[in-house]
């Protein structure tokens, strides 16, 4: 993992496409899309089911290695109603029985609204976006956290947060994607333009609450100018001054190449998480498309380095 300071909190970014919030003993993931292969097969597309078990194994490993007591899914836990097959339901139910100690919260996303809430046997608490935790707004879509007049902790589970607040006080001081692109680059440009809006509301002097979201399946295209112009695409975390995007956790998901702004920090996900520090270029028509070019290895910044 690589540690960063953001919005006054210490966060850790995992190569398993998850964010650890140590002070809250909480894992944040987005866009799992359980049952997506089954939904594809129901539509006549022959795809294997192994990704469901593989993604659950990854999540179980994260719970073990991080010691997290809570998992918050920022939308799209389930892909579609057609994916709620007996095999999928039983596989997740068996996994949940092995990890019953973890509190799992789903901030409903657009796919969840169509697929329906998870079966009771999965023991998943479902809430609507935005969901406030520790002064942050946790959402599926960035725009859901844009209402600066709302209480940033509205909808927070009081019992759960009271316990984690006590824990935080005690601790003070101490895949290659197999799907097609999740939307066009134009769609990604339009959506991610909101990911890094100015840190303050133009009509007020108060900074809006920080927002963490998913939905876009953000990815970055890396160009190595020292290797004859070769490039690769990979998932990424995007951190603006007050808004952040998580990569899709599910391994059967696509990528939307993001168009970051100057003050964004981009963390590419591969075998490790590394901060991309290179030359930004504008190409294309209209508003243009910003792409990353790097020469040689990209080194992570020390925690807290602006």
Backbone as a ProteinNet text record, in pm:
[ID]
protein_1_A
[PRIMARY]
XXXXXXXXXXXXXXXXXXXXXXXXXXXXXXXXXXXXXXXXXXXXXXXXXXXXXXXXXXXXXXXXXXXXXXXXXXXXXXXXXXXXXXXXXXXXXXXXXXXXXXXXXXXXXXXXXXXXXXXXXXXXXXXXXXXXXXXXXXXXXXXXXXXXXXXXXXXXXXXXXXXXXXXXXXXXXXXXXXXXXXXXXXXXXXXXXXXXXXXXXXXXXXXXXXXXXXXXXXXXXXXXXXXXXXXXXXXXXXXXXXXXXXXXXXXXXXXXXXXXXXXXXXXXXXXXXXXXXXXXXXXXXXXXXXXXXXXXXXXXXXXXXX
[TERTIARY]
83.2	0	86.9	28.8	95.7	8.7	68.3	-4.8	-5.1	-118.7	-128.5	-204	-189.1	-270.1	-366.3	-495.6	-596.8	-711.9	-752.8	-864.7	-846.6	-722.7	-694.7	-695.5	-699.6	-702.1	-585.6	-538.8	-439.3	-513.3	-482.5	-545.9	-437.8	-471	-377.3	-443.4	-370.9	-422.3	-362.7	-449.5	-406.1	-405.3	-310.5	-306.5	-424.7	-500.3	-623.5	-741.2	-712.7	-813.2	-906.8	-851.2	-927.7	-856.1	-932.8	-878.8	-900.7	-795	-803.6	-801.7	-899.7	-909.2	-873.8	-746.5	-702.3	-772.5	-793.7	-853.8	-993.6	-1059.1	-1194.8	-1197.2	-1080.6	-1072.1	-1170.4	-1166.4	-1265.5	-1197.3	-1247.4	-1208.6	-1316.7	-1276	-1368.4	-1337.8	-1440.3	-1427.6	-1546.3	-1537.5	-1646.4	-1660.2	-1781.7	-1807.3	-1754.1	-1812.9	-1774.6	-1841.2	-1965.4	-2040.8	-2047.1	-2083	-2103.1	-2214.6	-2195.3	-2295.3	-2292.9	-2196.8	-2191.3	-2169.8	-2077	-2063.1	-2193.3	-2264.3	-2390.5	-2492.1	-2494	-2586.1	-2550.6	-2422.5	-2380.2	-2422.6	-2404.4	-2442.1	-2593	-2669.8	-2815.1	-2855	-2769.4	-2795	-2733.1	-2675.9	-2620.1	-2474.7	-2405.3	-2261.9	-2183.2	-2104.5	-2033.1	-1909.2	-1920.2	-1806.6	-1794.6	-1674.5	-1655.8	-1702.8	-1731.3	-1782.8	-1673.2	-1549.4	-1445.2	-1419	-1454.3	-1421.6	-1491.9	-1612.3	-1684.3	-1606.1	-1562.4	-1485.9	-1352	-1289.4	-1159.5	-1171.7	-1276.6	-1292.6	-1326.8	-1406.8	-1436.9	-1311.5	-1226.3	-1101	-1011.6	-1005.7	-927.1	-979.2	-1112.8	-1170	-1145.3	-1157.7	-1128.1	-983.5	-892.6	-752	-725.8	-795.1	-779.5	-828.4	-940	-990	-889	-824.2	-726.7	-600.9	-546.4	-418	-428.7	-543	-556.5	-617.9	-688.6	-758	-880.8	-929.5	-1047.4	-1169.2	-1251.5	-1373.1	-1498.3	-1481.9	-1598.1	-1557.4	-1648.7	-1631.7	-1746.7	-1714.1	-1816.3	-1800.4	-1906.1	-1906.1	-1972.6	-1898.7	-1951.4	-2025.3	-2127.4	-2217.7	-2182	-2286	-2276.5	-2211.3	-2264	-2221.5	-2268.6	-2393.9	-2450	-2457.7	-2441.6	-2442.9	-2583.7	-2664.3	-2797	-2882.2	-3012.9	-3102.8	-3079.2	-3042.6	-3017.7	-2896.3	-2810.9	-2691.3	-2712.8	-2834	-2861.7	-2898.1	-2808.9	-2833.3	-2804.7	-2855.1	-2825.2	-2675.6	-2597.2	-2452.7	-2392.3	-2427.6	-2373.4	-2418.6	-2547.7	-2600.8	-2534.9	-2521.9	-2462.4	-2313.6	-2245	-2101.1	-2077.3	-2155	-2137.6	-2182.9	-2290.3	-2338.3	-2232.5	-2167.3	-2062.1	-1944.3	-1908.7	-1799	-1836.6	-1961	-2004.3	-1999.5	-2031	-2026.1	-1885	-1784.9	-1645.4	-1596.1	-1670.7	-1627.1	-1741.9	-1812.2	-1929.1	-1891.7	-1765.9	-1726.6	-1722.9	-1715.1	-1704.8	-1843.4	-1854.6	-1975.3	-1964.8	-2064.8	-2062.5	-2178.6	-2145.3	-2242.9	-2237.3	-2353.7	-2362.3	-2427.4	-2353.2	-2410.8	-2465.3	-2594.8	-2656.8	-2610.7	-2578	-2542.7	-2651	-2627.5	-2729.4	-2759.7	-2658.9	-2684	-2760.7	-2732.9	-2803.2	-2952	-2986.7	-3126.5	-3204.6	-3138.1	-3203.7	-3192.7	-3080.3	-3058.3	-3132.3	-3163	-3227.8	-3124.3	-3167.7	-3077.1	-3030.7	-2912.6	-2859	-2949.2	-2940.1	-3016.9	-2983.8	-3080	-3060	-2942.7	-2919.9	-2810.9	-2674.3	-2663.6	-2534.8	-2506.5	-2606.1	-2589.6	-2521.5	-2581.8	-2531.4	-2633.3	-2588.1	-2675	-2672	-2787.1	-2796.2	-2841.3	-2772.1	-2804.5	-2802.3	-2868.1	-2868.4	-2752.2	-2710.3	-2605.8	-2665.1	-2588	-2457	-2469.8	-2369.6	-2368	-2248.9	-2274.7	-2168.9	-2096.8	-1964.2	-1880.4	-1762.4	-1747.4	-1630.8	-1611.6	-1721.6	-1709.7	-1692.6	-1684.5	-1673.5	-1806.2	-1828.6	-1945	-1900.9	-1962.4	-1932.6	-2048.3	-2016.3	-2118.6	-2081.7	-2178.6	-2148.1	-2109.9	-2191.6	-2166.7	-2115.7	-2014.4	-1959.2	-2064.8	-2154.7	-2252.1	-2348.5	-2360.5	-2448.7	-2395.3	-2267	-2208.5	-2191.5	-2255.1	-2229.5	-2313.2	-2414.3	-2500.3	-2428.8	-2370.8	-2289.5	-2372.8	-2505.8	-2590.2	-2630.8	-2609.9	-2651.5	-2553.1	-2603.2	-2517.9	-2424.2	-2292.7	-2200.5	-2209.2	-2264.4	-2278.9	-2422.2	-2507.9	-2646.2	-2650.3	-2729	-2741.7	-2637.6	-2546.6	-2444.8	-2506.9	-2466.3	-2514.8	-2451.1	-2533.4	-2479.9	-2406	-2461.9	-2399.2	-2264.4	-2260.5	-2135.2	-2028.4	-2068.1	-1968.7	-1925.1	-2014.5	-1973.7	-1864.4	-1877	-1774.5	-1644.3	-1654	-1530.5	-1465.9	-1547.1	-1487.6	-1403.7	-1455.5	-1380.4	-1252.3	-1261.7	-1142.3	-1041.4	-1090.6	-1000	-929.9	-1004.8	-942.1	-834	-861.5	-764.2	-638.4	-655.8	-541.4	-469.7	-516.5	-455.6	-306.8	-227.1	-82.7	-19.9	-82.7	-26.3	-40.8	-516.7	-569.5	-579.4	-555.3	-592.9	-743.8	-812.2	-956.6	-999.6	-1111.4	-1161.3	-1283.9	-1337.6	-1456.6	-1414.9	-1512.2	-1485.9	-1485.1	-1441	-1432	-1565.2	-1561.7	-1683.6	-1714.9	-1772.7	-1800.5	-1689.8	-1721.4	-1623.2	-1535.4	-1424	-1338.3	-1414.4	-1506.1	-1584.4	-1671.9	-1731.9	-1811.9	-1725.5	-1607.2	-1517.8	-1476.8	-1449.9	-1411.5	-1520.9	-1644.9	-1755.1	-1776.4	-1764.2	-1791	-1677.8	-1554.2	-1442.3	-1407.1	-1463.8	-1442.2	-1493.5	-1598.5	-1652.4	-1572.5	-1481.2	-1408.7	-1314.5	-1273.9	-1172.6	-1212.5	-1338.7	-1384.5	-1304.8	-1317	-1246.6	-1278.7	-1182.9	-1196.5	-1301.9	-1345	-1447.2	-1566.9	-1684.6	-1807.2	-1795.2	-1823.2	-1804.6	-1895.5	-2006	-2098.5	-2074.4	-1981.7	-1954.5	-1804.8	-1765.9	-1625.4	-1590.4	-1691.3	-1668.3	-1631.7	-1535.6	-1499.5	-1606.4	-1648.9	-1747.9	-1687.6	-1772.3	-1719.2	-1646.6	-1539.1	-1471.2	-1562.1	-1554	-1638.8	-1551	-1586	-1520.7	-1628.3	-1601.3	-1701.8	-1637.8	-1723.4	-1679.8	-1747.1	-1816.7	-1904.7	-1833.1	-1724.4	-1664.6	-1564	-1520.2	-1415.6	-1294.2	-1236.7	-1131.9	-1007.4	-951.1	-826.9	-736.8	-610.5	-512.4	-434.3	-399	-315.1	-174.5	-79.2	59.3	141.5	220.7	307.7	452.5	533.7	675.3	753.8	798.1	866.6	1007.5	1057.3	1190.4	1185	1066.2	1053.3	979.9	1010.1	953.6	805.9	753.9	614.4	515.9	561.4	469.5	377.4	260.5	165.9	90.2	28.2	-58	-168.9	-278.9	-393.3	-408.7	-437.2	-453.3	-549.8	-610.3	-698.8	-619.9	-692	-623	-715.1	-652.1	-718.3	-697.7	-798.6	-787.4	-820.4	-728.9	-751	-736.4	-849.1	-846.8	-841	-849.9	-840.7	-947.7	-1070.8	-1178.7	-1261.5	-1228.1	-1306	-1213.7	-1255.1	-1170.6	-1253.9	-1188	-1248.7	-1172.3	-1245.8	-1184.1	-1194.3	-1094.5	-1105.6	-1210.2	-1258.6	-1353.5	-1282.5	-1345.3	-1286.8	-1303	-1414.6	-1440.9	-1342	-1302.3	-1205.4	-1269.4	-1403.5	-1473.4	-1542.9	-1461.9	-1511.4	-1422.1	-1470.3	-1391.4	-1323.8	-1266.7	-1197.4	-1251.7	-1262	-1289.7	-1166.7	-1097.7	-975.9	-1013.6	-955.9	-992.7	-911.6	-966.7	-898.1	-872.5	-764	-739.7	-706.1	-724.7	-686.6	-546.8	-497.4	-359.1	-333.9	-432	-408.8	-452.5	-483.1	-515.9	-389.4	-403.6	-298.1	-353.1	-276.5	-319.1	-230.3	-292.9	-219.6	-256.3	-163.2	-187.8	-177.6	-263.4	-270.3	-217.4	-114.1	-60.1	-23.6	89.3	134.3	152.4	182.5	189.1	112.5	90.1	29.9	141.5	146.5	248.8	182.7	233.7	183.4	248.9	165.9	215.6	263.8	390	448	513.4	447.3	500.7	455	464.3	425.4	283.3	197	60.2	55.1	-23.8	-41	-188.9	-221.3	-356.9	-357.7	-447.5	-462.6	-610.8	-642.8	-780.6	-850	-981.4	-1059	-1135.7	-1189.1	-1272.2	-1193.8	-1247.3	-1181.3	-1052.1	-1030.1	-906.8	-912	-815.7	-804.5	-665.1	-656.4	-527.6	-477.1	-355.5	-297.7	-164.7	-120.1	1.8	115.5	227.5	348.6	456.2	524	628.7	754.6	866.4	994.1	1060.7	1086.4	1145.5	1042.1	1089.5	999.1	932.4	812.6	740.4	750.1	797.1	817.8	704.2	657.2	557.1	612.8	529.4	571.1	564.5	646.4	633.8	496.6	445.1	315.4	314.8	209.1	192.1	259.7	338.6	402.5	296.6	283.1	176.2	196.8
-119.8	0	125	233.3	362.8	454.5	524.4	611.6	754.4	824.1	964.9	1038.1	1169.2	1255.5	1329.3	1320.4	1385.1	1429	1554.9	1610.9	1590.5	1601.1	1588.8	1448	1348.7	1208.7	1133	1031.5	941.3	826.1	803.3	697.8	611	486.9	395.3	334.9	337.1	289.9	153.7	57.8	-79.6	-113.3	-196.5	-246.6	-338.3	-376.8	-454	-361.9	-235.7	-136.5	-103.5	-91.4	-57.7	52.9	127.4	234.1	194.9	202.4	175.7	308.2	324	440.4	390.5	393.5	327.9	379.5	511	566.1	512.1	469.5	415.8	263.2	202.8	58.9	18	95.4	80.4	65.4	-29.2	-44.3	17.8	97	151.2	88.1	33.2	-20.1	29.1	19.4	64.9	-29.4	-40	-107.4	-250.4	-333.2	-475.1	-552.9	-522.4	-583.4	-736	-782.6	-926.2	-975.4	-1094.4	-1152.3	-1101.3	-1019.2	-967.9	-1079	-1174.2	-1283.6	-1362.1	-1386	-1459.5	-1380.9	-1249.4	-1165.9	-1170.5	-1172.8	-1183.5	-1317.2	-1423.4	-1555.2	-1564.6	-1499.5	-1498.9	-1428	-1337.5	-1266.3	-1337.2	-1457.2	-1535.1	-1510.5	-1437	-1410.1	-1508.7	-1597.6	-1700.2	-1644.6	-1616.5	-1568	-1655	-1672.8	-1756.8	-1686.7	-1764.5	-1711.5	-1689.8	-1731.6	-1734.9	-1599.7	-1490.2	-1359.3	-1334.3	-1388.7	-1365.5	-1420.5	-1546.2	-1606.4	-1536.1	-1497.6	-1430.8	-1297	-1221	-1091.1	-1106.3	-1205.2	-1229.4	-1271.9	-1352.2	-1393.7	-1273	-1181.7	-1059.9	-977.5	-964	-886.1	-952.8	-1083.2	-1154.2	-1137.1	-1139.8	-1118.3	-979.6	-879.1	-743.2	-731.5	-796.1	-793.2	-854.9	-961.1	-1029.1	-946.4	-892.7	-823.2	-684.4	-618.1	-481.8	-478	-583.5	-580.9	-491.7	-457	-369.8	-437.8	-357.4	-408.1	-372.6	-287.7	-245.8	-232.2	-268	-248	-160.5	-51.1	34.5	24.6	-21.7	-37.1	85.8	161.1	284.3	253.7	171.9	147.3	31.4	-23.1	-130.7	-256.2	-299.5	-429.1	-539.8	-531	-625.5	-559.5	-641.5	-585.9	-574	-680	-681.2	-787.3	-772.4	-871.6	-1009.4	-1014.5	-1143.2	-1213.8	-1141.1	-1201.6	-1263.3	-1253.8	-1311	-1459	-1534	-1675.7	-1753.5	-1876	-1955.9	-1971.7	-1987.8	-2004.5	-1878.8	-1762.3	-1636.5	-1614.2	-1630.1	-1607	-1700.6	-1827.2	-1924.1	-1899	-1857.5	-1828.7	-1712.6	-1605.4	-1489.2	-1522.4	-1599.8	-1637.1	-1717.3	-1810.2	-1889.6	-1801.1	-1706.8	-1613.6	-1529.2	-1483.3	-1397.3	-1473	-1600.8	-1680.8	-1688	-1679.9	-1685.4	-1549.7	-1443.6	-1307.7	-1232.5	-1302.1	-1242.6	-1130.3	-1126.2	-1023.6	-884.6	-875.8	-746	-685	-558.7	-482.8	-439.3	-468.6	-432.8	-338.6	-223.7	-121.7	-95.6	-92.9	-61.3	74.9	168.1	294.6	269.1	263.6	216.5	296.3	221.8	282.2	257.4	302.3	289.1	143.3	56.2	-84.3	-150	-109	-166.2	-134.1	-16.6	21.5	-70.5	-122.5	-215.2	-359.8	-393.5	-532	-563.4	-461	-481.7	-497.5	-475.3	-491	-636.2	-657.8	-794.3	-882.3	-1015.1	-1108	-1088.3	-1117	-1099.5	-1181.6	-1297.9	-1384.9	-1319.2	-1218.7	-1151.3	-1051.8	-1016.9	-926.6	-796.1	-731.1	-603.3	-494.8	-391.4	-276.4	-183.9	-138.2	-55.5	85.2	184.5	324.9	397.8	512.8	596.2	694.9	739.6	840.7	981.5	1075.6	1061.2	1008.1	933.8	879.1	938.4	1002.5	1073.5	987.4	991.9	923.8	1015.7	1052.3	1130	1258.8	1326.8	1453.4	1439.1	1315.8	1292.2	1244.6	1272.3	1220.9	1104.8	990.4	871.1	848.9	841.9	838.3	735	702.4	628.6	727.3	830.1	932.6	1060.2	1121.2	1242.9	1350.4	1364.3	1472.5	1456.2	1334.1	1312.9	1380.3	1411	1477	1625.4	1683.5	1823.2	1921.3	1875.4	1965.3	2010.5	2129.7	2175.1	2218.7	2228.4	2268.1	2149.7	2027.9	1909.4	1879.6	1812.7	1769.8	1661.3	1680.2	1579.5	1446.6	1442.9	1316.9	1265.9	1325.2	1279	1135.8	1054.4	915.7	824.1	877	793.7	705	580.2	489.3	527.9	572.9	627.4	522.5	403	299.9	259.5	240.1	198	305.5	431.5	537.6	567.9	548.7	570.3	472.7	349.4	249.5	282	322.8	350.6	479.1	574.5	694.9	659.9	569.1	528.1	458	374.2	305.4	405.1	507.6	607	684.1	719.4	790.9	706.1	576.4	487.9	475.3	488.6	470.5	601	712.8	841.1	836.1	882	879.7	752.2	674.4	547.8	518.3	-642.5	-732.1	-674.4	-722.8	-676.2	-688.1	-578.5	-581.5	-665.9	-736.7	-823.4	-766.2	-653	-594.9	-484.5	-438	-323.4	-198.8	-87.2	37	71.8	115.7	155.5	299.7	320.6	454.4	504.8	606.3	661.4	760.7	796.4	898.6	1029.2	1056.7	1179.3	1176.6	1060.9	1047.5	1067.9	1008.3	1021.3	1165.9	1237.4	1377	1458.7	1438.2	1516.3	1487	1360.5	1322.4	1361.2	1338.2	1362.3	1508.8	1591.9	1734.7	1779.2	1711.6	1746.3	1686.1	1595.1	1525.2	1617.7	1723.9	1810.2	1956.4	1986.1	2123.4	2202.8	2332.5	2417.5	2373.8	2391.8	2339.9	2414.2	2531.6	2604.7	2630.7	2641.7	2675.5	2820	2850	2987.5	3087.4	3041.4	3132.5	3147.1	3072.9	3079.1	3076.4	3108	3099.9	2966.1	2882.8	2755.7	2647.6	2566.4	2453.7	2345.6	2285.4	2178	2054.5	1966.6	1843.2	1761.8	1692.7	1606.6	1491.2	1452.7	1349.6	1238.8	1114.3	998.3	921.3	886.3	821.9	717.1	648.1	548.5	576.4	475.4	486.9	494.4	571	597.5	492.9	404.2	306.7	379.2	474.6	558.3	479.5	518.5	458.6	565	531	623.3	550.3	625.1	569.6	624.5	535.8	574.8	555.6	655.8	652	660.2	568.7	569.1	625.9	750.4	816.2	761.7	680	621.1	480.8	435.6	299.5	300.1	399	402	434.8	502.4	543.7	438.4	330	228	282.2	221.3	269.3	152.1	177.9	79.6	153.7	81.7	135.8	61.7	132.8	67.1	146.7	81.5	154	257.6	351.5	452.8	510.8	565	650.9	795	879.9	1021.9	1101.6	1187.9	1272.1	1418.1	1489.4	1633.8	1697	1830	1895.3	1848.3	1825.6	1786.3	1669	1612.3	1504.8	1395.5	1271.8	1158.2	1052.1	980.3	869.7	742	633.6	502.7	421.8	337.1	246.2	139.6	76.3	-33.8	-150.9	-207.2	-321.1	-449.5	-464	-586.4	-607	-732.9	-761.7	-776.8	-788.4	-797	-663.6	-558.8	-423.4	-355.5	-246.7	-172.4	-52.1	31	152.2	271	385	512.2	600.6	633.9	714.6	853.9	894.9	1021.8	1136.2	1255.1	1377.6	1460.5	1435.8	1505.4	1651.7	1726	1866.1	1882	2003.2	2029.3	1993.4	2019.7	1996.9	1858	1766.8	1629.4	1547.7	1448.7	1348.7	1216.4	1151.8	1027.6	914.5	806.7	690.6	570.5	528.8	415.9	285.2	189.5	60.6	-48.5	-115.6	-232.1	-333.5	-401.1	-485.3	-406.5	-277.4	-184.7	-58.2	27.4	158	260.8	337.8	440.9	570.3	679.4	808.5	842.8	881.3	915.6	1059.4	1076.8	1210.1	1222.8	1287.5	1300.4	1429.7	1435.8	1554.9	1538.4	1632.9	1628.3	1688.6	1628.1	1679.5	1693.2	1798.2	1816	1773.7	1683.9	1643.3	1627.6	1634.1	1614.3	1746.3	1736.8	1854.8	1907.7	2025.9	2083.1	2106	2053.8	2071.1	1992.6	1905.1	1826.7	1707.4	1624	1508	1506.8	1496	1502.8	1362	1337.2	1204.3	1214.1	1103.1	1099.5	1042	1110.3	1056.4	1051.9	940.7	930.9	875.9	923.1	870	797.1	668.8	591.4	556	513.5	468	585.4	561.5	662.5	625.6	718.5	691.3	751.2	679.4	739.4	854.3	954.8	1064	1023.3	1082.7	1056.5	1104.4	1039.5	1075.9	1224.5	1292.6	1430.8	1530.5	1483.7	1575.7	1634.5	1765.1	1824.7	1798.8
0	0	0	-48.4	-41.7	42.9	138.5	227.8	178.9	193.8	156.8	267.1	269.9	354.9	263.8	295	211.7	299.9	284.1	359.4	509.9	555.5	697.1	751.1	663.9	704.8	641.1	713.8	657.7	589.8	463.2	384.9	322.2	296.3	231.7	108.4	-2.4	-131.2	-161.6	-190.5	-213.1	-361.1	-401.2	-538.3	-568.5	-466	-487.2	-517.2	-546.4	-584.8	-468.6	-352.5	-232.9	-157.9	-79	4	149.8	227.8	371.6	446.1	536.1	624.3	763.4	800.3	924.4	1049.3	1059.4	1180.5	1205	1097.3	1108.2	1093.7	1078.5	1054.1	944.5	835.9	729.1	594	514.6	374.6	287.3	189.3	91.3	-44.5	-106.7	-242	-322.9	-453.2	-539.2	-658.2	-707.2	-834.9	-837.6	-753.7	-748.8	-861.5	-889.3	-1000.4	-988.5	-868.9	-850.3	-943.6	-998.5	-1086.3	-1228.6	-1262.8	-1399.7	-1502.2	-1477.2	-1575	-1592.4	-1481.9	-1491.1	-1572.5	-1556.1	-1633.6	-1781.5	-1812	-1951.4	-2011	-1932.6	-1983.6	-2003.7	-1916.9	-1933.7	-2062.1	-2107.7	-2233.1	-2352.7	-2329.8	-2439.5	-2468.9	-2380.2	-2399.7	-2314.7	-2376	-2298.7	-2229.1	-2100.4	-2022	-1897.9	-1844.4	-1724.6	-1598.8	-1494.6	-1369.2	-1265.9	-1294.1	-1192	-1127	-1194.9	-1139.1	-1006.2	-987.7	-861.8	-744.2	-754.3	-646.1	-628.7	-738.3	-729.7	-657.4	-688.4	-623.4	-476	-442.1	-301.2	-224.6	-288.7	-225.2	-199.3	-294.3	-276.1	-159.6	-151.4	-43.4	91.5	96.6	221.2	263.1	165.4	195.4	250.8	196.8	247.8	391.9	422.8	560.4	656.4	612.1	697.5	716.4	608	615.2	676.9	659.1	711.5	850.8	890.5	1017.8	1016.9	898.4	887.7	948.9	1013.8	1076.8	999	899	819.9	673.8	584.2	440.6	393.1	329.8	270.1	119.4	53.8	-91.3	-151	-231.5	-290.8	-420.3	-408.1	-519.4	-607.7	-670.8	-769.5	-712.2	-598.4	-545.5	-638.8	-681	-777.5	-914.3	-1017.1	-1151.9	-1207.7	-1194.3	-1254.2	-1185.5	-1198.5	-1139.2	-1199.9	-1328.9	-1394.7	-1338.1	-1267.1	-1209.4	-1072.6	-1019	-886.9	-900.9	-958.4	-979.1	-850.5	-838.1	-718.6	-693.6	-800.2	-783.2	-721.8	-774.5	-722.9	-578.8	-553	-418.6	-317.7	-353	-259.4	-238.7	-344.2	-332.4	-236.9	-252.1	-164.8	-22.7	-9.2	123.7	199.4	130.9	194.6	234.1	147.6	180.2	301.9	305.6	416.6	548.9	545.4	668.6	724.7	637.6	683.5	731.6	700.2	735.7	803.5	888.8	953.8	1049.1	1094.1	1190.6	1127.8	996.4	929.3	907.7	938.1	906.8	761.3	680.4	538.9	510.5	453.4	419.7	269.8	206.3	64.2	47	-13.1	-56.3	-196.5	-209.4	-333.4	-454.4	-562	-689.4	-792.4	-914.8	-1017.9	-1051.9	-1052.3	-1080	-965.5	-842.4	-727.8	-731.9	-781.8	-787.7	-880.3	-984.7	-1076.9	-1028.8	-968.9	-925	-796.3	-717.2	-588.2	-477.8	-353.3	-239.6	-228	-171.6	-158.4	-73.9	-91.6	-8	140.1	225.9	369.4	421.7	360.5	407.5	391.1	307	289.3	401.4	479.1	593.9	552.5	455.9	405.1	438.2	508.2	535.3	415.1	370.1	250.4	286.5	232.5	256.6	123.4	121.1	1.4	5.9	-111.3	-118.5	-105.5	-50.7	12.4	154.6	197.8	333.5	405.7	519	588.8	689.8	686	785	816.5	941.5	983	908.2	870.9	799.2	650.7	600	456	400.6	274.7	204.6	116.8	140.5	62.6	-33.4	-161.9	-266.1	-372.1	-454.2	-576.7	-686.3	-703.2	-805.2	-737.8	-795.9	-737	-719	-817	-809.9	-693.5	-640.7	-525.6	-400.1	-397.1	-280.4	-297.6	-400.6	-434.4	-355.4	-281.8	-205.7	-79.6	-82	30.9	150.1	133.8	246.1	331.8	281.6	355.6	468.4	570.1	681.3	631.8	638.3	584.6	655	775.7	847	846.2	763.5	758.1	708.3	776.2	733.1	792.9	872	934.2	1040.2	1044.1	1146.8	1279.2	1374.7	1500.3	1581.4	1590	1672.5	1615	1484	1420.8	1435	1408.3	1413.8	1556.2	1653	1792.2	1829.7	1782.9	1812.8	1742.3	1615.7	1542.3	1590.5	1639	1695.2	1817.7	1900	2018.1	1978.5	1875.6	1827.6	1774.8	1701.6	1645.1	1755.3	1861.1	1972.1	2038.5	2051.6	2115.8	2032.6	1899.6	1810.2	1780.6	1833.1	1801	1833.7	1737.8	1753.2	1705.6	1691.3	1645.9	1484.7	-1200.2	-1313.5	-1457.2	-1544	-1679.3	-1695.9	-1741.9	-1756.5	-1875.8	-1858	-1963.2	-2030.1	-1982.3	-2041.1	-2136.5	-2215.7	-2300.1	-2214.7	-2273.1	-2196.9	-2134.9	-2010.2	-1939.8	-1975.9	-2093.4	-2140.1	-2229.7	-2309.2	-2400.8	-2328.8	-2395.5	-2337.2	-2321.3	-2414	-2403.4	-2279.1	-2252.4	-2131.3	-2008.6	-2010.8	-1895.8	-1875.4	-1989	-1977	-1911.4	-1955.2	-1901.5	-1754.9	-1718.6	-1580.8	-1487.9	-1531	-1440.4	-1429	-1515.4	-1497.8	-1362.4	-1311.5	-1180.3	-1067.7	-1100.3	-994.3	-920.7	-985.6	-924.8	-935.4	-905.3	-903.8	-800.1	-806.2	-709.6	-568.2	-479.3	-343.1	-261.9	-307.1	-233	-321.4	-257.9	-328.4	-374.5	-502.5	-550.1	-479.1	-418.4	-354.8	-204.3	-149.3	-6.1	17	140.9	177.1	239.6	263.7	331.2	230.3	266.7	181.2	192.6	81.6	88.6	153	205	264	156.7	193.8	97.4	55.6	-70.4	-128.2	-186	-154.9	-216.3	-290.9	-416.7	-500.5	-590.5	-662.1	-760.4	-892.7	-947.6	-1064.2	-1198.6	-1207.5	-1338.2	-1383.5	-1293.6	-1327.2	-1385.4	-1311.9	-1370.3	-1407.1	-1520.2	-1567.2	-1625.9	-1640.6	-1696.5	-1804.3	-1908.9	-2015	-1995.7	-1975.5	-1950.7	-2077.2	-2109.4	-2226.3	-2180.2	-2224.1	-2189.3	-2306.6	-2293.4	-2404.4	-2424.2	-2330.3	-2345	-2404.8	-2438.7	-2491.3	-2624.7	-2706.3	-2839.4	-2843.9	-2740.9	-2743.3	-2700.6	-2638.9	-2592	-2484	-2468.8	-2369.5	-2308.1	-2195.4	-2131.3	-2059.4	-2036.8	-1966.9	-1835.1	-1729.1	-1600.3	-1514.1	-1415.3	-1323.4	-1244.2	-1185.2	-1106.9	-1000.4	-896	-798.4	-843.8	-824.2	-856.9	-731.2	-689.2	-571.9	-610.7	-607.4	-620.6	-482.9	-474.8	-344.4	-245.9	-293.4	-202.9	-255.1	-368.4	-426	-477.9	-456.2	-493.1	-563.6	-654	-727.4	-698.6	-673.2	-654.3	-782.4	-810.6	-925	-897.6	-1003	-986.4	-919.7	-815.6	-746.5	-827.3	-893.4	-969	-1081.8	-1103.1	-1207.4	-1345.1	-1350.5	-1478.9	-1503.7	-1516.8	-1538.3	-1640.3	-1695.4	-1793.9	-1732.3	-1817.7	-1775.2	-1853	-1786.5	-1851.5	-1829	-1935.8	-1923.3	-1874.7	-1763	-1701.7	-1760	-1747.8	-1789.6	-1665.2	-1596.1	-1469.1	-1487.3	-1380.6	-1379.1	-1320.2	-1328.5	-1289.2	-1143.8	-1056.2	-913.5	-868.6	-962	-926.2	-902.9	-817.8	-800.3	-851.5	-937.8	-1001.3	-951	-904.2	-855	-941.6	-1024.9	-1114.6	-1037.2	-1073.7	-1005.2	-1096.5	-1050.8	-1118.7	-1012.4	-1024	-913.1	-784	-797.3	-684.8	-722.7	-623.9	-650.2	-655.9	-764.5	-777.6	-822	-769.1	-814.1	-947.2	-1042	-1175.1	-1171.9	-1199.8	-1206.4	-1342.2	-1432.7	-1566.9	-1630.2	-1760.7	-1834.3	-1886.2	-1852.5	-1901.6	-2041.1	-2127	-2262.3	-2294.4	-2370.5	-2420.7	-2568.1	-2601.1	-2740	-2771.4	-2897.1	-2938.1	-2964.3	-2987.5	-3022.7	-2901.8	-2919.4	-2814.8	-2687.4	-2580.5	-2450.9	-2442.6	-2537.1	-2539.6	-2447.9	-2461.1	-2373.7	-2315.4	-2184.7	-2116.3	-2092.8	-2132	-2116.7	-2044	-1987.9	-1907.2	-1989.5	-1985.6	-2047.8	-1941.1	-1926.6	-1826.8	-1890.7	-1842.1	-1887.1	-1772.3	-1788.8	-1680.4	-1576.3	-1459.2	-1353.4	-1285.3	-1235.7	-1159.3	-1012.3	-931.2	-789.2	-705.8	-602.7	-516	-434.6	-410.6	-325.2	-179.4	-95.4	48	97.4	201.8	255.5	295.1	254.4	292.7	201.2	104.2	10.2	-79.5	-92.7	-170.8	-321.2
[MASK]
++++++++++++++++++++++++++++++++++++++++++++++++++++++++++++++++++++++++++++++++++++++++++++++++++++++++++++++++++++++++++++++++++++++++++++++++++++++++++++++++++++++++++++++++++++++++++++++++++++++++++++++++++++++++++++++++++++++++++++++++++++++++++++++++++++++++++++++++++++++++++++++++++++++++++++++++++

